[in-house]
Amino acid sequence: MIDGIINNGPKEPTVAQLEQQARSGQPISLMDLAAAVHREEQDKRKSVVEQLHQQPKQESKKTAPKKSAEREL
């Protein structure tokens, strides 16, 4: 029963929902708006580990650095 309450409880409003509420003339809390913006930004950001896992693996060929004809003494 607790799991149902936690997972199906009131959802936190999105920025779009708060914007629609403000346009209809209803007051909104700036704290709710800031929290919604922060949540959406966090959802957009990926962790570094996720970014590395999504990149295609590159075949690396180890080569010796090119030697120039001129050397500094």
PDB file of N, CA, C and O in Angstrom:
ATOM      1  N   MET A   1       0.817  -1.189   0.000  1.00  0.00           N
ATOM      2  CA  MET A   1       0.000   0.000   0.000  1.00  0.00           C
ATOM      3  C   MET A   1       0.865   1.258   0.000  1.00  0.00           C
ATOM      4  O   MET A   1       0.554   2.226  -0.694  1.00  0.00           O
ATOM      5  N   ILE A   2       1.938   1.247   0.768  1.00  0.00           N
ATOM      6  CA  ILE A   2       2.822   2.406   0.820  1.00  0.00           C
ATOM      7  C   ILE A   2       3.476   2.633  -0.534  1.00  0.00           C
ATOM      8  O   ILE A   2       3.635   3.775  -0.966  1.00  0.00           O
ATOM      9  N   ASP A   3       3.856   1.547  -1.207  1.00  0.00           N
ATOM     10  CA  ASP A   3       4.466   1.674  -2.522  1.00  0.00           C
ATOM     11  C   ASP A   3       3.515   2.365  -3.490  1.00  0.00           C
ATOM     12  O   ASP A   3       3.948   3.211  -4.273  1.00  0.00           O
ATOM     13  N   GLY A   4       2.243   2.030  -3.454  1.00  0.00           N
ATOM     14  CA  GLY A   4       1.250   2.677  -4.309  1.00  0.00           C
ATOM     15  C   GLY A   4       1.113   4.152  -4.012  1.00  0.00           C
ATOM     16  O   GLY A   4       0.934   4.957  -4.927  1.00  0.00           O
ATOM     17  N   ILE A   5       1.194   4.516  -2.750  1.00  0.00           N
ATOM     18  CA  ILE A   5       1.092   5.921  -2.366  1.00  0.00           C
ATOM     19  C   ILE A   5       2.321   6.688  -2.834  1.00  0.00           C
ATOM     20  O   ILE A   5       2.204   7.809  -3.330  1.00  0.00           O
ATOM     21  N   ILE A   6       3.496   6.091  -2.679  1.00  0.00           N
ATOM     22  CA  ILE A   6       4.731   6.766  -3.079  1.00  0.00           C
ATOM     23  C   ILE A   6       4.784   6.932  -4.590  1.00  0.00           C
ATOM     24  O   ILE A   6       5.070   8.023  -5.082  1.00  0.00           O
ATOM     25  N   ASN A   7       4.513   5.866  -5.330  1.00  0.00           N
ATOM     26  CA  ASN A   7       4.641   5.911  -6.777  1.00  0.00           C
ATOM     27  C   ASN A   7       3.482   6.592  -7.470  1.00  0.00           C
ATOM     28  O   ASN A   7       3.649   7.087  -8.584  1.00  0.00           O
ATOM     29  N   ASN A   8       2.325   6.636  -6.859  1.00  0.00           N
ATOM     30  CA  ASN A   8       1.150   7.239  -7.493  1.00  0.00           C
ATOM     31  C   ASN A   8       0.696   8.508  -6.791  1.00  0.00           C
ATOM     32  O   ASN A   8      -0.396   9.011  -7.054  1.00  0.00           O
ATOM     33  N   GLY A   9       1.518   9.016  -5.917  1.00  0.00           N
ATOM     34  CA  GLY A   9       1.161  10.221  -5.184  1.00  0.00           C
ATOM     35  C   GLY A   9       1.195  11.437  -6.092  1.00  0.00           C
ATOM     36  O   GLY A   9       1.396  11.312  -7.300  1.00  0.00           O
ATOM     37  N   PRO A  10       0.999  12.601  -5.517  1.00  0.00           N
ATOM     38  CA  PRO A  10       0.996  13.817  -6.334  1.00  0.00           C
ATOM     39  C   PRO A  10       2.357  14.020  -6.999  1.00  0.00           C
ATOM     40  O   PRO A  10       3.409  13.922  -6.366  1.00  0.00           O
ATOM     41  N   LYS A  11       2.295  14.301  -8.278  1.00  0.00           N
ATOM     42  CA  LYS A  11       3.526  14.516  -9.045  1.00  0.00           C
ATOM     43  C   LYS A  11       3.957  15.971  -8.902  1.00  0.00           C
ATOM     44  O   LYS A  11       3.125  16.860  -8.727  1.00  0.00           O
ATOM     45  N   GLU A  12       5.240  16.199  -8.977  1.00  0.00           N
ATOM     46  CA  GLU A  12       5.738  17.568  -8.932  1.00  0.00           C
ATOM     47  C   GLU A  12       5.462  18.214 -10.282  1.00  0.00           C
ATOM     48  O   GLU A  12       5.656  17.575 -11.316  1.00  0.00           O
ATOM     49  N   PRO A  13       5.019  19.453 -10.295  1.00  0.00           N
ATOM     50  CA  PRO A  13       4.642  20.088 -11.558  1.00  0.00           C
ATOM     51  C   PRO A  13       5.859  20.363 -12.447  1.00  0.00           C
ATOM     52  O   PRO A  13       6.964  20.603 -11.963  1.00  0.00           O
ATOM     53  N   THR A  14       5.623  20.321 -13.743  1.00  0.00           N
ATOM     54  CA  THR A  14       6.672  20.648 -14.702  1.00  0.00           C
ATOM     55  C   THR A  14       6.640  22.143 -14.981  1.00  0.00           C
ATOM     56  O   THR A  14       5.705  22.840 -14.587  1.00  0.00           O
ATOM     57  N   VAL A  15       7.665  22.625 -15.658  1.00  0.00           N
ATOM     58  CA  VAL A  15       7.721  24.040 -16.013  1.00  0.00           C
ATOM     59  C   VAL A  15       6.542  24.393 -16.914  1.00  0.00           C
ATOM     60  O   VAL A  15       5.929  25.449 -16.755  1.00  0.00           O
ATOM     61  N   ALA A  16       6.227  23.518 -17.852  1.00  0.00           N
ATOM     62  CA  ALA A  16       5.117  23.775 -18.765  1.00  0.00           C
ATOM     63  C   ALA A  16       3.786  23.862 -18.012  1.00  0.00           C
ATOM     64  O   ALA A  16       2.954  24.716 -18.318  1.00  0.00           O
ATOM     65  N   GLN A  17       3.590  22.992 -17.042  1.00  0.00           N
ATOM     66  CA  GLN A  17       2.349  23.026 -16.251  1.00  0.00           C
ATOM     67  C   GLN A  17       2.260  24.313 -15.439  1.00  0.00           C
ATOM     68  O   GLN A  17       1.196  24.925 -15.350  1.00  0.00           O
ATOM     69  N   LEU A  18       3.382  24.722 -14.848  1.00  0.00           N
ATOM     70  CA  LEU A  18       3.377  25.952 -14.063  1.00  0.00           C
ATOM     71  C   LEU A  18       3.161  27.166 -14.966  1.00  0.00           C
ATOM     72  O   LEU A  18       2.479  28.114 -14.577  1.00  0.00           O
ATOM     73  N   GLU A  19       3.734  27.140 -16.157  1.00  0.00           N
ATOM     74  CA  GLU A  19       3.551  28.242 -17.099  1.00  0.00           C
ATOM     75  C   GLU A  19       2.083  28.351 -17.512  1.00  0.00           C
ATOM     76  O   GLU A  19       1.528  29.447 -17.593  1.00  0.00           O
ATOM     77  N   GLN A  20       1.471  27.212 -17.766  1.00  0.00           N
ATOM     78  CA  GLN A  20       0.058  27.201 -18.145  1.00  0.00           C
ATOM     79  C   GLN A  20      -0.807  27.722 -16.987  1.00  0.00           C
ATOM     80  O   GLN A  20      -1.774  28.454 -17.200  1.00  0.00           O
ATOM     81  N   GLN A  21      -0.449  27.338 -15.787  1.00  0.00           N
ATOM     82  CA  GLN A  21      -1.188  27.791 -14.610  1.00  0.00           C
ATOM     83  C   GLN A  21      -1.058  29.306 -14.461  1.00  0.00           C
ATOM     84  O   GLN A  21      -2.040  29.977 -14.144  1.00  0.00           O
ATOM     85  N   ALA A  22       0.132  29.850 -14.682  1.00  0.00           N
ATOM     86  CA  ALA A  22       0.342  31.294 -14.564  1.00  0.00           C
ATOM     87  C   ALA A  22      -0.421  32.052 -15.649  1.00  0.00           C
ATOM     88  O   ALA A  22      -0.980  33.119 -15.395  1.00  0.00           O
ATOM     89  N   ARG A  23      -0.440  31.494 -16.856  1.00  0.00           N
ATOM     90  CA  ARG A  23      -1.161  32.157 -17.953  1.00  0.00           C
ATOM     91  C   ARG A  23      -2.667  32.164 -17.729  1.00  0.00           C
ATOM     92  O   ARG A  23      -3.361  33.054 -18.218  1.00  0.00           O
ATOM     93  N   SER A  24      -3.173  31.189 -16.999  1.00  0.00           N
ATOM     94  CA  SER A  24      -4.609  31.150 -16.729  1.00  0.00           C
ATOM     95  C   SER A  24      -4.990  32.087 -15.589  1.00  0.00           C
ATOM     96  O   SER A  24      -6.169  32.231 -15.267  1.00  0.00           O
ATOM     97  N   GLY A  25      -3.991  32.724 -14.978  1.00  0.00           N
ATOM     98  CA  GLY A  25      -4.269  33.695 -13.922  1.00  0.00           C
ATOM     99  C   GLY A  25      -4.134  33.153 -12.516  1.00  0.00           C
ATOM    100  O   GLY A  25      -4.324  33.891 -11.550  1.00  0.00           O
ATOM    101  N   GLN A  26      -3.811  31.882 -12.382  1.00  0.00           N
ATOM    102  CA  GLN A  26      -3.641  31.299 -11.054  1.00  0.00           C
ATOM    103  C   GLN A  26      -2.238  31.619 -10.550  1.00  0.00           C
ATOM    104  O   GLN A  26      -1.286  31.616 -11.330  1.00  0.00           O
ATOM    105  N   PRO A  27      -2.103  31.890  -9.270  1.00  0.00           N
ATOM    106  CA  PRO A  27      -0.766  32.178  -8.735  1.00  0.00           C
ATOM    107  C   PRO A  27       0.083  30.902  -8.682  1.00  0.00           C
ATOM    108  O   PRO A  27      -0.422  29.801  -8.466  1.00  0.00           O
ATOM    109  N   ILE A  28       1.388  31.092  -8.887  1.00  0.00           N
ATOM    110  CA  ILE A  28       2.322  29.972  -8.762  1.00  0.00           C
ATOM    111  C   ILE A  28       3.422  30.370  -7.788  1.00  0.00           C
ATOM    112  O   ILE A  28       3.670  31.554  -7.558  1.00  0.00           O
ATOM    113  N   SER A  29       4.059  29.389  -7.234  1.00  0.00           N
ATOM    114  CA  SER A  29       5.152  29.631  -6.306  1.00  0.00           C
ATOM    115  C   SER A  29       6.457  29.694  -7.094  1.00  0.00           C
ATOM    116  O   SER A  29       6.734  28.823  -7.919  1.00  0.00           O
ATOM    117  N   LEU A  30       7.249  30.719  -6.836  1.00  0.00           N
ATOM    118  CA  LEU A  30       8.540  30.818  -7.502  1.00  0.00           C
ATOM    119  C   LEU A  30       9.469  29.694  -7.066  1.00  0.00           C
ATOM    120  O   LEU A  30      10.346  29.281  -7.826  1.00  0.00           O
ATOM    121  N   MET A  31       9.285  29.204  -5.863  1.00  0.00           N
ATOM    122  CA  MET A  31      10.094  28.071  -5.394  1.00  0.00           C
ATOM    123  C   MET A  31       9.748  26.814  -6.190  1.00  0.00           C
ATOM    124  O   MET A  31      10.635  26.036  -6.540  1.00  0.00           O
ATOM    125  N   ASP A  32       8.445  26.613  -6.481  1.00  0.00           N
ATOM    126  CA  ASP A  32       8.041  25.472  -7.302  1.00  0.00           C
ATOM    127  C   ASP A  32       8.614  25.599  -8.710  1.00  0.00           C
ATOM    128  O   ASP A  32       9.065  24.614  -9.295  1.00  0.00           O
ATOM    129  N   LEU A  33       8.595  26.823  -9.252  1.00  0.00           N
ATOM    130  CA  LEU A  33       9.130  27.052 -10.595  1.00  0.00           C
ATOM    131  C   LEU A  33      10.632  26.781 -10.627  1.00  0.00           C
ATOM    132  O   LEU A  33      11.126  26.135 -11.551  1.00  0.00           O
ATOM    133  N   ALA A  34      11.351  27.265  -9.633  1.00  0.00           N
ATOM    134  CA  ALA A  34      12.793  27.035  -9.577  1.00  0.00           C
ATOM    135  C   ALA A  34      13.105  25.551  -9.434  1.00  0.00           C
ATOM    136  O   ALA A  34      14.043  25.053 -10.056  1.00  0.00           O
ATOM    137  N   ALA A  35      12.336  24.849  -8.628  1.00  0.00           N
ATOM    138  CA  ALA A  35      12.547  23.404  -8.440  1.00  0.00           C
ATOM    139  C   ALA A  35      12.262  22.653  -9.737  1.00  0.00           C
ATOM    140  O   ALA A  35      12.973  21.708 -10.076  1.00  0.00           O
ATOM    141  N   ALA A  36      11.223  23.070 -10.464  1.00  0.00           N
ATOM    142  CA  ALA A  36      10.883  22.408 -11.726  1.00  0.00           C
ATOM    143  C   ALA A  36      11.973  22.636 -12.765  1.00  0.00           C
ATOM    144  O   ALA A  36      12.340  21.713 -13.491  1.00  0.00           O
ATOM    145  N   VAL A  37      12.490  23.856 -12.840  1.00  0.00           N
ATOM    146  CA  VAL A  37      13.580  24.147 -13.782  1.00  0.00           C
ATOM    147  C   VAL A  37      14.803  23.316 -13.429  1.00  0.00           C
ATOM    148  O   VAL A  37      15.457  22.758 -14.311  1.00  0.00           O
ATOM    149  N   HIS A  38      15.109  23.235 -12.154  1.00  0.00           N
ATOM    150  CA  HIS A  38      16.276  22.457 -11.714  1.00  0.00           C
ATOM    151  C   HIS A  38      16.111  20.977 -12.058  1.00  0.00           C
ATOM    152  O   HIS A  38      17.055  20.345 -12.532  1.00  0.00           O
ATOM    153  N   ARG A  39      14.924  20.418 -11.823  1.00  0.00           N
ATOM    154  CA  ARG A  39      14.671  19.012 -12.154  1.00  0.00           C
ATOM    155  C   ARG A  39      14.847  18.753 -13.641  1.00  0.00           C
ATOM    156  O   ARG A  39      15.458  17.762 -14.042  1.00  0.00           O
ATOM    157  N   GLU A  40      14.304  19.655 -14.458  1.00  0.00           N
ATOM    158  CA  GLU A  40      14.402  19.462 -15.906  1.00  0.00           C
ATOM    159  C   GLU A  40      15.847  19.579 -16.383  1.00  0.00           C
ATOM    160  O   GLU A  40      16.257  18.854 -17.290  1.00  0.00           O
ATOM    161  N   GLU A  41      16.621  20.480 -15.786  1.00  0.00           N
ATOM    162  CA  GLU A  41      18.034  20.602 -16.152  1.00  0.00           C
ATOM    163  C   GLU A  41      18.805  19.348 -15.747  1.00  0.00           C
ATOM    164  O   GLU A  41      19.676  18.884 -16.483  1.00  0.00           O
ATOM    165  N   GLN A  42      18.484  18.805 -14.584  1.00  0.00           N
ATOM    166  CA  GLN A  42      19.157  17.585 -14.125  1.00  0.00           C
ATOM    167  C   GLN A  42      18.836  16.421 -15.046  1.00  0.00           C
ATOM    168  O   GLN A  42      19.694  15.581 -15.318  1.00  0.00           O
ATOM    169  N   ASP A  43      17.589  16.371 -15.530  1.00  0.00           N
ATOM    170  CA  ASP A  43      17.205  15.295 -16.431  1.00  0.00           C
ATOM    171  C   ASP A  43      17.936  15.406 -17.763  1.00  0.00           C
ATOM    172  O   ASP A  43      18.238  14.391 -18.391  1.00  0.00           O
ATOM    173  N   LYS A  44      18.222  16.628 -18.198  1.00  0.00           N
ATOM    174  CA  LYS A  44      18.897  16.835 -19.481  1.00  0.00           C
ATOM    175  C   LYS A  44      20.376  16.468 -19.396  1.00  0.00           C
ATOM    176  O   LYS A  44      20.957  15.963 -20.357  1.00  0.00           O
ATOM    177  N   ARG A  45      20.973  16.725 -18.245  1.00  0.00           N
ATOM    178  CA  ARG A  45      22.407  16.439 -18.089  1.00  0.00           C
ATOM    179  C   ARG A  45      22.615  14.945 -17.950  1.00  0.00           C
ATOM    180  O   ARG A  45      21.862  14.255 -17.263  1.00  0.00           O
ATOM    181  N   LYS A  46      23.631  14.470 -18.599  1.00  0.00           N
ATOM    182  CA  LYS A  46      23.984  13.066 -18.453  1.00  0.00           C
ATOM    183  C   LYS A  46      25.258  12.997 -17.623  1.00  0.00           C
ATOM    184  O   LYS A  46      26.088  13.906 -17.651  1.00  0.00           O
ATOM    185  N   SER A  47      25.391  11.940 -16.911  1.00  0.00           N
ATOM    186  CA  SER A  47      26.619  11.790 -16.152  1.00  0.00           C
ATOM    187  C   SER A  47      27.760  11.505 -17.111  1.00  0.00           C
ATOM    188  O   SER A  47      27.539  11.059 -18.237  1.00  0.00           O
ATOM    189  N   VAL A  48      28.934  11.753 -16.681  1.00  0.00           N
ATOM    190  CA  VAL A  48      30.108  11.526 -17.512  1.00  0.00           C
ATOM    191  C   VAL A  48      30.211  10.058 -17.893  1.00  0.00           C
ATOM    192  O   VAL A  48      30.577   9.734 -19.022  1.00  0.00           O
ATOM    193  N   VAL A  49      29.895   9.180 -16.972  1.00  0.00           N
ATOM    194  CA  VAL A  49      29.964   7.747 -17.249  1.00  0.00           C
ATOM    195  C   VAL A  49      28.973   7.380 -18.350  1.00  0.00           C
ATOM    196  O   VAL A  49      29.317   6.613 -19.249  1.00  0.00           O
ATOM    197  N   GLU A  50      27.754   7.910 -18.300  1.00  0.00           N
ATOM    198  CA  GLU A  50      26.768   7.626 -19.339  1.00  0.00           C
ATOM    199  C   GLU A  50      27.245   8.133 -20.692  1.00  0.00           C
ATOM    200  O   GLU A  50      27.060   7.459 -21.706  1.00  0.00           O
ATOM    201  N   GLN A  51      27.858   9.313 -20.718  1.00  0.00           N
ATOM    202  CA  GLN A  51      28.365   9.865 -21.972  1.00  0.00           C
ATOM    203  C   GLN A  51      29.464   8.982 -22.542  1.00  0.00           C
ATOM    204  O   GLN A  51      29.513   8.762 -23.753  1.00  0.00           O
ATOM    205  N   LEU A  52      30.343   8.475 -21.693  1.00  0.00           N
ATOM    206  CA  LEU A  52      31.426   7.625 -22.162  1.00  0.00           C
ATOM    207  C   LEU A  52      30.904   6.300 -22.692  1.00  0.00           C
ATOM    208  O   LEU A  52      31.432   5.772 -23.670  1.00  0.00           O
ATOM    209  N   HIS A  53      29.880   5.761 -22.061  1.00  0.00           N
ATOM    210  CA  HIS A  53      29.310   4.500 -22.516  1.00  0.00           C
ATOM    211  C   HIS A  53      28.597   4.651 -23.851  1.00  0.00           C
ATOM    212  O   HIS A  53      28.537   3.697 -24.627  1.00  0.00           O
ATOM    213  N   GLN A  54      28.055   5.831 -24.130  1.00  0.00           N
ATOM    214  CA  GLN A  54      27.314   6.035 -25.364  1.00  0.00           C
ATOM    215  C   GLN A  54      28.220   6.337 -26.553  1.00  0.00           C
ATOM    216  O   GLN A  54      27.794   6.196 -27.699  1.00  0.00           O
ATOM    217  N   GLN A  55      29.448   6.744 -26.304  1.00  0.00           N
ATOM    218  CA  GLN A  55      30.368   7.034 -27.410  1.00  0.00           C
ATOM    219  C   GLN A  55      30.809   5.731 -28.049  1.00  0.00           C
ATOM    220  O   GLN A  55      31.048   4.740 -27.358  1.00  0.00           O
ATOM    221  N   PRO A  56      30.918   5.734 -29.387  1.00  0.00           N
ATOM    222  CA  PRO A  56      31.416   4.521 -30.034  1.00  0.00           C
ATOM    223  C   PRO A  56      32.882   4.298 -29.659  1.00  0.00           C
ATOM    224  O   PRO A  56      33.661   5.238 -29.504  1.00  0.00           O
ATOM    225  N   LYS A  57      33.218   3.036 -29.523  1.00  0.00           N
ATOM    226  CA  LYS A  57      34.597   2.720 -29.162  1.00  0.00           C
ATOM    227  C   LYS A  57      35.503   3.006 -30.342  1.00  0.00           C
ATOM    228  O   LYS A  57      35.199   2.656 -31.482  1.00  0.00           O
ATOM    229  N   GLN A  58      36.600   3.636 -30.051  1.00  0.00           N
ATOM    230  CA  GLN A  58      37.544   3.996 -31.102  1.00  0.00           C
ATOM    231  C   GLN A  58      38.706   3.016 -31.068  1.00  0.00           C
ATOM    232  O   GLN A  58      39.250   2.693 -30.012  1.00  0.00           O
ATOM    233  N   GLU A  59      39.060   2.563 -32.239  1.00  0.00           N
ATOM    234  CA  GLU A  59      40.240   1.712 -32.350  1.00  0.00           C
ATOM    235  C   GLU A  59      41.458   2.618 -32.278  1.00  0.00           C
ATOM    236  O   GLU A  59      41.616   3.523 -33.097  1.00  0.00           O
ATOM    237  N   SER A  60      42.291   2.380 -31.326  1.00  0.00           N
ATOM    238  CA  SER A  60      43.473   3.235 -31.198  1.00  0.00           C
ATOM    239  C   SER A  60      44.690   2.479 -31.696  1.00  0.00           C
ATOM    240  O   SER A  60      44.961   1.350 -31.287  1.00  0.00           O
ATOM    241  N   LYS A  61      45.398   3.119 -32.569  1.00  0.00           N
ATOM    242  CA  LYS A  61      46.642   2.560 -33.084  1.00  0.00           C
ATOM    243  C   LYS A  61      47.779   3.328 -32.433  1.00  0.00           C
ATOM    244  O   LYS A  61      47.869   4.551 -32.539  1.00  0.00           O
ATOM    245  N   LYS A  62      48.623   2.603 -31.774  1.00  0.00           N
ATOM    246  CA  LYS A  62      49.741   3.256 -31.128  1.00  0.00           C
ATOM    247  C   LYS A  62      50.878   3.372 -32.138  1.00  0.00           C
ATOM    248  O   LYS A  62      51.366   2.372 -32.666  1.00  0.00           O
ATOM    249  N   THR A  63      51.276   4.576 -32.387  1.00  0.00           N
ATOM    250  CA  THR A  63      52.376   4.821 -33.309  1.00  0.00           C
ATOM    251  C   THR A  63      53.414   5.674 -32.607  1.00  0.00           C
ATOM    252  O   THR A  63      53.114   6.449 -31.699  1.00  0.00           O
ATOM    253  N   ALA A  64      54.622   5.506 -33.053  1.00  0.00           N
ATOM    254  CA  ALA A  64      55.711   6.295 -32.499  1.00  0.00           C
ATOM    255  C   ALA A  64      55.598   7.717 -33.041  1.00  0.00           C
ATOM    256  O   ALA A  64      55.145   7.916 -34.168  1.00  0.00           O
ATOM    257  N   PRO A  65      56.000   8.688 -32.260  1.00  0.00           N
ATOM    258  CA  PRO A  65      55.944  10.060 -32.758  1.00  0.00           C
ATOM    259  C   PRO A  65      56.899  10.222 -33.946  1.00  0.00           C
ATOM    260  O   PRO A  65      57.952   9.587 -34.009  1.00  0.00           O
ATOM    261  N   LYS A  66      56.508  11.076 -34.869  1.00  0.00           N
ATOM    262  CA  LYS A  66      57.329  11.306 -36.049  1.00  0.00           C
ATOM    263  C   LYS A  66      58.587  12.039 -35.640  1.00  0.00           C
ATOM    264  O   LYS A  66      58.559  12.977 -34.843  1.00  0.00           O
ATOM    265  N   LYS A  67      59.694  11.584 -36.210  1.00  0.00           N
ATOM    266  CA  LYS A  67      60.965  12.239 -35.908  1.00  0.00           C
ATOM    267  C   LYS A  67      61.256  13.210 -37.039  1.00  0.00           C
ATOM    268  O   LYS A  67      61.150  12.861 -38.215  1.00  0.00           O
ATOM    269  N   SER A  68      61.615  14.405 -36.681  1.00  0.00           N
ATOM    270  CA  SER A  68      61.931  15.386 -37.703  1.00  0.00           C
ATOM    271  C   SER A  68      63.411  15.286 -38.053  1.00  0.00           C
ATOM    272  O   SER A  68      64.217  14.754 -37.289  1.00  0.00           O
ATOM    273  N   ALA A  69      63.736  15.799 -39.198  1.00  0.00           N
ATOM    274  CA  ALA A  69      65.118  15.751 -39.654  1.00  0.00           C
ATOM    275  C   ALA A  69      65.973  16.672 -38.816  1.00  0.00           C
ATOM    276  O   ALA A  69      67.166  16.427 -38.639  1.00  0.00           O
ATOM    277  N   GLU A  70      65.382  17.715 -38.306  1.00  0.00           N
ATOM    278  CA  GLU A  70      66.145  18.656 -37.473  1.00  0.00           C
ATOM    279  C   GLU A  70      65.936  18.332 -36.023  1.00  0.00           C
ATOM    280  O   GLU A  70      64.804  18.135 -35.581  1.00  0.00           O
ATOM    281  N   ARG A  71      66.988  18.277 -35.297  1.00  0.00           N
ATOM    282  CA  ARG A  71      66.901  18.029 -33.854  1.00  0.00           C
ATOM    283  C   ARG A  71      67.515  19.180 -33.104  1.00  0.00           C
ATOM    284  O   ARG A  71      68.517  19.762 -33.519  1.00  0.00           O
ATOM    285  N   GLU A  72      66.905  19.490 -32.012  1.00  0.00           N
ATOM    286  CA  GLU A  72      67.463  20.546 -31.191  1.00  0.00           C
ATOM    287  C   GLU A  72      68.503  19.969 -30.259  1.00  0.00           C
ATOM    288  O   GLU A  72      68.313  18.885 -29.707  1.00  0.00           O
ATOM    289  N   LEU A  73      69.576  20.666 -30.080  1.00  0.00           N
ATOM    290  CA  LEU A  73      70.650  20.200 -29.195  1.00  0.00           C
ATOM    291  C   LEU A  73      70.654  20.912 -27.887  1.00  0.00           C
ATOM    292  O   LEU A  73      71.496  20.632 -27.034  1.00  0.00           O
TER     293      LEU A  73
END
